[in-house]
Amino acid sequence: MLQNQSDTGIDSYRERVSKFSSELDLGLIFYIIRRSVWFSVGFFILCVSAAFIYLRYSQPIYQSSAIIQINDNTEASQILQINKFDGSTNKIAEAIEQIRSKIFLKRVVEKSDVQMSYFNEGTFKNNELYKSSPYFVKFNIKRNSIYGTNIYIKFNNISSGTLSFNAEGRPHSIPFITNNVINSEYFDISISLNTTMEKQQILSNLASNNKSYFIIKNVDDVTSELQSKLEIKLLNESAKTILVTVKDINAQKAKDLVNVVTEEYLYFDVERKSESSKSIISFIDGQLKMVYDELKISENNLQDFRKEKNYTDKDALISANMMRLTNIEDEMLKVDLEEKLLAELQSNISKNISIDTYQLISLIAGTEYENSIREYTQTIKKLLVEKENLLYQVTPNSENIKQINFNIETQKKLLIESLNSVRLKYKSKYTNLMEKSTEFKSKYERSPDEDMEHARLMRLFSISEKYYTLLLEKKTEFSISKAGFVSQNVILEKAINIGEQVSPNRRNAILISILSALLLSALVIFIRYIFHDKITSLNDIIKNTDASVSVLGIIPIFESNVPVSQLVVDKNPKSQIAEAFRTIRSNLQFIKNTEGPKLIAVTSSISGEGKTFVALNLAGILAYAGKKVILLDLDMRKPKIHKGFGVSNDIGMSTILTNMTSIESCINKSNFQGLDYITAGPIPPNPSELIIDVRLDEMIEELKKTYDYIVFDNPPIGLVTDGITTIQKADFPIYVFRADYSKKAFVQILDKLSHETSIKNLSIILNGVDTSRSAYGYKYGYGYGYGYGYGNGYYSTVVKNDSRKNFLKKLWK
């Protein structure tokens, strides 16, 4: 039966602990918050200090931005889809990738003075000088190992100094004179002063204590570094604008780089689009050189012939026939030139070189195939316009778009086949003209005289002259076309002001530090709340026990040092602690108010909870009311009563229970009228057996004849079971808990004591309560209907007295 009651009590206790863990105790949270104030203050100081250190010593990052509008009206590239045969027309994405490419950024680096970086060395961070450097360096690298090396420079005066650096594991020191070339095994360097700075300013910078150094960087490394600093994003798809942003540790450098990137892209775009004209002009230049040599030879031969033969015209008929032959050969020349230009055009198309529509028209202008070719181009243009209009209504993968793409591909193939057909016609025509020319030549070769030789020389000269003139005309046309190439892209907004600082962000750093402090404080509070297992209020006892216990009251913390005697109620009868014991005395009367002497047994779970303090002062307050009280120290394993009264412990309860001494000889008188006591005596080997011995009952009956109250200071029953016997015999069994010391698990001992031992009138006292917590809303009232309602008067008195305390003292506590 006893075992079943024990199991039921334990299960009930576990259920309450589980319920406690699942509920949020706001009062406990406020209490822990108050106890964690200094943690929070420390976290705030630490986090805000870290934020200010970060803001002070971290390297600032600046950014500058520019806006480019991407336009592309090159009709030939749209017609032939030379660059993208997959049908994609996203020129914005193409432009973004071109700007990001290392090939383009390398052009930017080579046109910018960013391979050389100038720094002033600081304790925690280095300051890049860029254009504000008092000196500039021109270099020629001989060994790649010098790239990325810190080369320190120290001026002895304004015109000379010393360079020092470590390379290949060896220190080097090189003297220099400004504006002179310095030769070394690693580089050739010339150092000059910054002409944009005043001489006095240069001297001031050179005389500063800051270590100055410069770094020569490899072009590829600088390109990769610029690529990581560059950010490009689509700003407005409808307006075809992109935002180009460059971040750097130097504000002026960020501005210069973003402007160079945008300007260089315009040049890059023009060069890319004019590649076709360059190729054709290069071809014409080669032909011009060859034809010029032939023309010069023909001219010299004709002049030599005329001088040698003293030639004059004799026969107009021969001249007329020679003119016909000349016309035939002129036409052969024209056909040959047209065929070669078409071949060059097809070669460019096959190599995916962009050709503008106007160039294409100029090539076919005046030819017999002009109308047929133009018909194909116009058809493709119409298809492209139709496609662009549809793209505003449907997706690029729709069937309509796919059909138009198929039609464009078909028209393009027809156009290319037409060009092949025209070339074949030119070749056939050239062959026919060659046969006619051969026929004329054979006719006059039978009579080789001076006129025929002269006509032949004239014909060769005329052919070369006309060919040369035609080539010059074509070169002029393509040169004008090339000069007319301008980028359709527009820089809408340049970076005008120096870059704005984006990192570190002061507002974000302070905000993050405050949030971090709050999070750390909340984490500490959460951890302390989760692991908090101490009893802090009567509520913690009441809501975690199902035993029928009464609440006698709470005892506040004694503000001064507890005297050696531990008897404090007589020191200041009007103090809070004296009032607390008076309240307990009054509540005892409502538990049992019968006539006759009463037994009071005081115990706790473990040592240190204040049971001896409570027993001694409870006995004192009862004696203060005119009652005769005797205090018995039954904690024979760890006696304390003799220490409290400053007497020896040679005789006492252990000697009385072993019949070694009489009761009268062991009773001690205190300075407090009506209060006597018996110490524990020498520590016996068998205190448990002594307490349950019949001699104790006889002793109690003997003492009842003299005293109104017999108060037992029992051993803690959480450690030993010695005190259970006297608690069962007591009229007022009192169980003491200590705030912020006793664990919540000790409530289980109270439950077991109530359920298993059938103790009647079991009461509890909470000792060591910090009553100032009520000012923070953490209530220590009884609540839940326990305590018979008689503790509230005392609690009101405590609050009233507490309200008189100094505010700063309460805040400190």
Summary of the structure (lengths in Angstrom):
residues: 813
radius of gyration: 54.9
end to end distance: 49.7
largest distance: 180.3
contacts: 2474
relative contact order: 0.10
helix: 54%
strand: 16%
